[in-house]
Amino acid sequence: MDKEKRGLRFAFDASAEIAPESSPTAFVPARATELSLQGCFLETAAAFEMNSHVLVKIFESGEFFEAKASVLYIRPSGAGLVFREVKPHFRAVLQKWILKALDNQVDARQTPR
Protein backbone atom coordinates (compact mmCIF):
# COMPACT_ATOMS: atom_id res chain seq x y z
CA MET A 1 0.00 0.00 0.00
CA ASP A 2 1.49 3.32 -1.03
CA LYS A 3 1.36 5.54 2.08
CA GLU A 4 2.11 8.65 0.02
CA LYS A 5 -1.07 8.11 -1.98
CA ARG A 6 -3.07 7.33 1.15
CA GLY A 7 -1.92 10.38 3.10
CA LEU A 8 -2.63 10.93 6.78
CA ARG A 9 -6.07 9.51 7.50
CA PHE A 10 -8.35 10.31 10.39
CA ALA A 11 -11.05 8.23 12.04
CA PHE A 12 -14.39 9.28 10.63
CA ASP A 13 -17.93 7.95 10.81
CA ALA A 14 -20.42 8.94 8.13
CA SER A 15 -22.87 7.34 5.77
CA ALA A 16 -21.70 7.04 2.19
CA GLU A 17 -22.52 5.63 -1.23
CA ILE A 18 -20.28 4.17 -3.90
CA ALA A 19 -20.96 3.34 -7.56
CA PRO A 20 -18.91 2.24 -10.54
CA GLU A 21 -18.09 5.28 -12.67
CA SER A 22 -19.46 3.34 -15.65
CA SER A 23 -22.85 3.02 -13.84
CA PRO A 24 -23.23 6.35 -12.03
CA THR A 25 -26.77 5.64 -10.82
CA ALA A 26 -25.94 2.21 -9.34
CA PHE A 27 -24.98 3.50 -5.89
CA VAL A 28 -24.72 1.00 -3.03
CA PRO A 29 -24.63 1.93 0.67
CA ALA A 30 -21.34 2.27 2.50
CA ARG A 31 -19.83 3.75 5.65
CA ALA A 32 -16.83 6.11 5.58
CA THR A 33 -14.60 5.13 8.51
CA GLU A 34 -11.35 6.90 7.55
CA LEU A 35 -10.87 10.19 5.75
CA SER A 36 -7.98 12.23 4.34
CA LEU A 37 -7.49 14.98 1.79
CA GLN A 38 -6.37 12.30 -0.68
CA GLY A 39 -8.90 9.54 -0.06
CA CYS A 40 -10.97 7.48 2.32
CA PHE A 41 -11.84 3.99 3.47
CA LEU A 42 -15.38 2.79 2.87
CA GLU A 43 -16.88 -0.19 4.62
CA THR A 44 -19.22 -1.82 2.11
CA ALA A 45 -20.48 -5.23 1.10
CA ALA A 46 -20.09 -4.26 -2.57
CA ALA A 47 -17.13 -5.77 -4.41
CA PHE A 48 -14.88 -3.57 -6.51
CA GLU A 49 -11.70 -4.45 -8.36
CA MET A 50 -8.33 -2.83 -7.69
CA ASN A 51 -7.80 0.38 -9.70
CA SER A 52 -11.44 0.50 -10.79
CA HIS A 53 -12.92 3.98 -11.19
CA VAL A 54 -15.80 4.79 -8.85
CA LEU A 55 -17.97 7.66 -7.73
CA VAL A 56 -18.19 8.26 -3.99
CA LYS A 57 -20.59 10.35 -1.92
CA ILE A 58 -20.21 10.95 1.82
CA PHE A 59 -22.93 12.48 4.01
CA GLU A 60 -22.19 14.19 7.34
CA SER A 61 -23.93 16.90 9.41
CA GLY A 62 -26.36 17.95 6.68
CA GLU A 63 -23.60 18.31 4.07
CA PHE A 64 -22.25 15.97 1.46
CA PHE A 65 -19.03 15.41 -0.44
CA GLU A 66 -18.64 13.72 -3.80
CA ALA A 67 -15.67 12.82 -5.94
CA LYS A 68 -14.37 10.54 -8.62
CA ALA A 69 -11.99 8.03 -7.09
CA SER A 70 -9.98 4.89 -7.78
CA VAL A 71 -9.85 1.76 -5.66
CA LEU A 72 -6.36 1.76 -4.12
CA TYR A 73 -6.70 -1.37 -1.99
CA ILE A 74 -9.31 -3.91 -0.92
CA ARG A 75 -9.96 -5.46 2.48
CA PRO A 76 -12.69 -7.94 3.47
CA SER A 77 -14.63 -5.08 5.09
CA GLY A 78 -14.43 -2.62 2.18
CA ALA A 79 -12.14 -0.56 -0.04
CA GLY A 80 -9.53 2.16 0.28
CA LEU A 81 -10.07 4.92 -2.26
CA VAL A 82 -7.83 7.65 -3.63
CA PHE A 83 -9.66 10.72 -4.91
CA ARG A 84 -8.97 11.53 -8.57
CA GLU A 85 -11.22 14.52 -9.14
CA VAL A 86 -12.71 16.81 -6.49
CA LYS A 87 -14.59 19.98 -7.38
CA PRO A 88 -13.64 23.13 -5.38
CA HIS A 89 -16.90 23.20 -3.38
CA PHE A 90 -16.43 19.60 -2.28
CA ARG A 91 -12.73 20.21 -1.52
CA ALA A 92 -13.84 22.90 0.96
CA VAL A 93 -16.33 20.49 2.60
CA LEU A 94 -13.61 17.84 2.83
CA GLN A 95 -11.14 20.29 4.40
CA LYS A 96 -13.73 21.30 7.00
CA TRP A 97 -14.37 17.65 7.92
CA ILE A 98 -10.63 16.95 8.15
CA LEU A 99 -10.13 19.90 10.51
CA LYS A 100 -13.04 18.66 12.66
CA ALA A 101 -11.56 15.14 12.72
CA LEU A 102 -8.17 16.59 13.71
CA ASP A 103 -9.77 18.61 16.51
CA ASN A 104 -11.58 15.48 17.73
CA GLN A 105 -8.32 13.53 17.71
CA VAL A 106 -6.52 16.27 19.70
CA ASP A 107 -9.42 16.49 22.20
CA ALA A 108 -9.37 12.71 22.67
CA ARG A 109 -5.63 12.80 23.46
CA GLN A 110 -6.06 15.62 25.98
CA THR A 111 -8.94 13.99 27.86
CA PRO A 112 -7.65 12.12 30.96
CA ARG A 113 -8.46 8.45 31.04
C-alpha positions in Angstrom: 0.0 0.0 0.0 1.5 3.3 -1.0 1.4 5.5 2.1 2.1 8.7 0.0 -1.1 8.1 -2.0 -3.1 7.3 1.2 -1.9 10.4 3.1 -2.6 10.9 6.8 -6.1 9.5 7.5 -8.3 10.3 10.4 -11.0 8.2 12.0 -14.4 9.3 10.6 -17.9 7.9 10.8 -20.4 8.9 8.1 -22.9 7.3 5.8 -21.7 7.0 2.2 -22.5 5.6 -1.2 -20.3 4.2 -3.9 -21.0 3.3 -7.6 -18.9 2.2 -10.5 -18.1 5.3 -12.7 -19.5 3.3 -15.6 -22.8 3.0 -13.8 -23.2 6.4 -12.0 -26.8 5.6 -10.8 -25.9 2.2 -9.3 -25.0 3.5 -5.9 -24.7 1.0 -3.0 -24.6 1.9 0.7 -21.3 2.3 2.5 -19.8 3.8 5.7 -16.8 6.1 5.6 -14.6 5.1 8.5 -11.3 6.9 7.6 -10.9 10.2 5.7 -8.0 12.2 4.3 -7.5 15.0 1.8 -6.4 12.3 -0.7 -8.9 9.5 -0.1 -11.0 7.5 2.3 -11.8 4.0 3.5 -15.4 2.8 2.9 -16.9 -0.2 4.6 -19.2 -1.8 2.1 -20.5 -5.2 1.1 -20.1 -4.3 -2.6 -17.1 -5.8 -4.4 -14.9 -3.6 -6.5 -11.7 -4.5 -8.4 -8.3 -2.8 -7.7 -7.8 0.4 -9.7 -11.4 0.5 -10.8 -12.9 4.0 -11.2 -15.8 4.8 -8.8 -18.0 7.7 -7.7 -18.2 8.3 -4.0 -20.6 10.4 -1.9 -20.2 10.9 1.8 -22.9 12.5 4.0 -22.2 14.2 7.3 -23.9 16.9 9.4 -26.4 18.0 6.7 -23.6 18.3 4.1 -22.3 16.0 1.5 -19.0 15.4 -0.4 -18.6 13.7 -3.8 -15.7 12.8 -5.9 -14.4 10.5 -8.6 -12.0 8.0 -7.1 -10.0 4.9 -7.8 -9.9 1.8 -5.7 -6.4 1.8 -4.1 -6.7 -1.4 -2.0 -9.3 -3.9 -0.9 -10.0 -5.5 2.5 -12.7 -7.9 3.5 -14.6 -5.1 5.1 -14.4 -2.6 2.2 -12.1 -0.6 0.0 -9.5 2.2 0.3 -10.1 4.9 -2.3 -7.8 7.6 -3.6 -9.7 10.7 -4.9 -9.0 11.5 -8.6 -11.2 14.5 -9.1 -12.7 16.8 -6.5 -14.6 20.0 -7.4 -13.6 23.1 -5.4 -16.9 23.2 -3.4 -16.4 19.6 -2.3 -12.7 20.2 -1.5 -13.8 22.9 1.0 -16.3 20.5 2.6 -13.6 17.8 2.8 -11.1 20.3 4.4 -13.7 21.3 7.0 -14.4 17.7 7.9 -10.6 16.9 8.1 -10.1 19.9 10.5 -13.0 18.7 12.7 -11.6 15.1 12.7 -8.2 16.6 13.7 -9.8 18.6 16.5 -11.6 15.5 17.7 -8.3 13.5 17.7 -6.5 16.3 19.7 -9.4 16.5 22.2 -9.4 12.7 22.7 -5.6 12.8 23.5 -6.1 15.6 26.0 -8.9 14.0 27.9 -7.6 12.1 31.0 -8.5 8.4 31.0 
